[in-house]
């Protein structure tokens, strides 16, 4: 059975004092799993974040984006000797997860395709990424 989930992982910001304890920053991304267990990720972030993955690639075109632009990444969600997906974490299965939809791969793969197309539309728009202003103590 195929599924699309929202995965939420903690983000490490040492010394962050903006949020009250025990609140911690989080980053969420979409994870598609097909009938064969292969996984893909859709995530948004700042263009400069893209270089944080090892052997990174993006299946969506992003030629018109600058370093401060909003980037949507579609990628395989795997880790091996030569490749580590952006947002990969060995403990991702222990992170809070919300199941968006599950069903036959024929149906879920079409929904994923539409979501990926929307990500491409965002990249094509060349939007700026506006970060929250916060203070690290």
Secondary structure, 3 states (H helix, E strand, C coil): CEEEEEEEEECCCCCECCCCCCCCCEEEEEEEECCCCCEEEEEEEEHHHHHHCECCCCCCCCCCCCCCEEEEEEEECCECCCCECCCCCCCHHHCEEEEEEEECHHHHHHHHHHHHHHHHHHHHHCCECCCCCCCEC
